[in-house]
Amino acid sequence: MIASYHPTLSEYLAHNPGVEGHGPWPRVHLVTDTWLALISRLPLSRWDLLAEWADGDKVMAAIRDDSDGAVAVLSLTTQDGRFPSLSHGWPSASRLERTIADLSGLTADSLGDTRPWLDHGTWPVQHPLGAATAHKPGALPLPYAFLPVDSEGTHQIPVGPVHAGIIEPGHFRFTCFGEAVVRLEDRLGYTHKGTETLMAGADLERAARLAGRISGDSTVAYALAFARAVEAATGTVIPPRAHWVRAVMAEMERIANHFGDIGAICNDVAFSLMHAHCGWLRERVLQAAAACFGHRLMMDRVVPGGVSCDLDDAGTQRLRDLVRQLRPRFEELVTLYDSTPSLQSRMLTAGVVQPEWVRQWGTGGFVGRATGRSFDARRSPGYEPYSQLDFTVPVRNEGDVNARVMIRIDEVHQSLSLIERLLQAMPPGPIHTAIVSADAPNSGNRHGEGVALVEGFRGDVFVSVRLNANGTIARCHLRDPSWFQWPLLMAAIKDCVVADFPLCNKSFNCSYSGPDL
Amino acid sequence: MAMIQSLLAQGFQMMLVLAVAPLVIGIIRKVKARLSRRIGPSIFQPYRDLIRLARKDTVVAHNASWLFLVAPYIVFAAIWVAAALVPTYALGLIFSWSADIIVIVGLLALARFFLALAGLDVGTAFGGIGTSREMMISSLAEPAMLMIVFTLSLLAQSTQLSSIAHYMMTADVGLRVSCGLALLGLVMVTIAENGRVPVDNPATHLELTMVHEAMILEYSGRHLALIELAAALKLTLYLSMLTCVFLPWGIALNGAKLPVLGLGVLIYLIKITVASAVLAAFEVTVAKMRVFRVVDFLNFALMLGLLATLLLFVSRSI
């Protein structure tokens, strides 16, 4: 065996028996020694951190091997509420572990950054998922210690959380030297809704509604990820037609959001023409969604066990017409985008993301794919019905704003043809099957744990669910793709001029509500 | 009697530019909206906005000094006077002897100076960013403007706009390369000085990219109304200057009778509408440039002005 050989994730975990009742991928319970051994292996491996969260006194980490797409969940029982930090192998673990400390009160040893992340000191309780002790009455929110900058001639620009436009709230602290950005630090958590706390004890119907409201623009992706996790936990097999209807909705959501993004990016450089036309295209998609599925954003249409509304013949015809109508119009806009030099001069070479950042942070979505990382959850690990469909994952290597726009354009083309093929080959049959809880008589269903990885328009949405015997939620964790995109935006804007930030920001279009939970 | 008449004519011009200014903004917004498939607000919306702002209370930062409070009045007064001096519908009005381009440039500089001070006064980050960007742009736009002024005054042997316009109407101008260069240069300066696309975006909601809007971010109520009106007046001034110098046809001459003056007003309104529409159409087709590209843009305008002047000298010496 040559010295540079590194085992794949499956090989590495092969000798550890998985925990019973966890699907679809294994969960391996580690002890502190094996957890530490794993951490020491990380710098050499191609394993990406998908998510890290706490469940009771256990800390869990979902890992994906980028070489073969294998996914595994690792768990560790914490000792006195402490566990070894993963942040030395994966910088992306830092914020996740700060969140664990805020929500569950478990602390990561040797974590470099121990500032609170989601908890601004304004919640009624501390550690809502852990001890849930009351905050001291009258305690004021602590001032957040932004990273210090020691240099002559720099000045700070605080931006947000209240912005001049109608966008989500987030605070950005620029340290500038004239117009050049020396450092940018973001502070989020302003839209914390306590979703994971609300999930605990909720029945499936309510929990599915909550999952669909984590980030409104990705409601289909979240509902789909949640539903798949519940189905994996209970071992439910849903009718094939449900998979296909779900995929149609997911692609509609992707197209609508990409149209919105492409227009908004151009509007940020005052090219309002593109914005207006893309807005029109987006509106067509939303109106078709309302006509076919009864809701413009298709909220609560994907439910555990299937979908809540079928696509009838009229709807199928309407979607076919929509695709036929959108294609030539979008083509014209792409030509306009490509042939406007003033637009190109802003987009090219702005906000460049380096390939090693994307690898280190395991960044998915258009941010990752615009920087050479071809990860798409529809392809790997893959799920129904995409495993039956042939499609390519567009990848570019430039990593600038233009690349992120071009990836979106390619994905719109891709999704339009996917919708056509989905409508073509959609199997008939029922669209829903009941989820039977484990304590129902002769149910045969397990009450267990399930995870799911689904490709939303921003990137991979990860959901983990643990069910009680009566079918209610014991613990549910939802990880937004933007957890691994925000820090790259902060890195990409360094050495750019302040005035380029809004453009770069829009090209990332990270979610605030998603990571704020 | 003649004195009263000429004072009335001048007074009418003052009121005319004041009345037309919000309309210019309204027309630009309307045309931009129509060109991007939107209906857009009525062209009279800017008037309603100004009335709404004027009725509202002003909110002033605790640490604002007297400068912050007086700046809107100074800015408005300086720009209004400047705008009222540029010939619109008639030449040879009673104050036209003072309608010297250099005076107008000076009045605009005065307004900008106070607006910049007001932007810095409260000490917010955005005021500072906006002011520093505005000063960068104006320090480059002003020399370009002056070179264009020199070209025109060399041609007409006068720095008075009224005389320049009169000279331009006579036949002995002919087709001159210098005029073309000066026209292009003046258009570029107009775009930069008025914060239009591609230099600045007047419709933006992005704090970090603003220039003019960032400088006045702290203003509200009637102060904001005055500054908005002043900005509209400034754009009207530049458009009037462009039309009176390069499209002087239809302007009533010295001592014209009332019907001719009326025709002059009508032609002026048509010219200003067309100019606004052209500006709007141009804005729809370009994206805003990077902040430091503005330097190249204005240097180009300066080079045009310089070239125009040089060409005049060369052609004269032959």
Interface residues (C-beta under 8 A of the other chain):
Chain A: H155 Q156 I157 P158 V159 H163 A164 G165 I166 F174 G178 E179 C266 D268 V269 A270 F271 S272 L273 H275 A276 H277 W280 T340 S342 L343 S345 R346 V497 V498 A499 D500 F501 P502
Chain B: K32 L35 S36 R37 R38 A125 F126 G128 I129 S132 V197 P198 N201 A203 T204 H205 L206 E207 L208 T209 E283 V284 T285 V286 A287 K288 M289 R290 V291 F292 R293
